[in-house]
Amino acid sequence: MTFVKFAPRTTDNSVVNRKVGDWIPPVDILEGKEEYMLYLDAPGFDKDKLSVTVKDGVLSVAGERTLTQPGETDSKYFHSFERTGSRFLRTFRLPRHTNSDGVAGEYENGVLAITVPKQEEAKPHTITIK
């Protein structure tokens, strides 16, 4: 079983157009015996600005980052301003034999780790030959 990536979509199922400031974080997807693991790079995002949802077999990960400069006031003049705020939406169709109720996420050091457990019937098991 593998994950199938597809383009971000709006609620009316039309393809979302990328706007200035939108960003697509890289994701690694690994399969273990009992679960799938997704590792999504989201440096500089606050944990409360990230969301993970599962609906109708689709895992959606969204985030938004707003940047404020330390000590920013009207009396400051920026010589360079390259960092920008950004937002993203990544969606993944889950394999059929996953337990969407058991999906969990952990955010540490700019990496969002999402665990998607497999259902019992999808886990490898040994069959005794009689």
Steps between C-alpha positions, in 0.01 A plus 500: 500500500626844420392856553370685197582870491262735329470873444358721775129560446236740622165389639344522153765254373671750268878523493640773722717759325828571675527855622805705591619385841357148470750228570509122460691327780692182415359175644660160556260203525617173656316172548558283804340171600230667708477858371589760241713797606501838328774752577416850379751786523333812641777716650394817675134400538327523837344170603159668543512621136527142365200273447462135407159365398369174356173489309371241253837328470693823437768630735538879484785696657481879503705776657553873505805699605498875559827676559546795727840651538645527851472859623312606187396866525436790265844640581681196354626482144543155348806454281383158391168324535518150346303289746128494436197346659360196328221249504461150364254219448613144425250220448551125473259221417545236769529130418175310561620302800592784734348598833409866457385524865854424615681769300736699725743787447803639680686821415861538609795698363309613191390150397140380522493121547164338424426137584225319307438154650400204287187297574559154641418320173766704316782411739728217393441175688618142484260229395536158659499218246305195612 
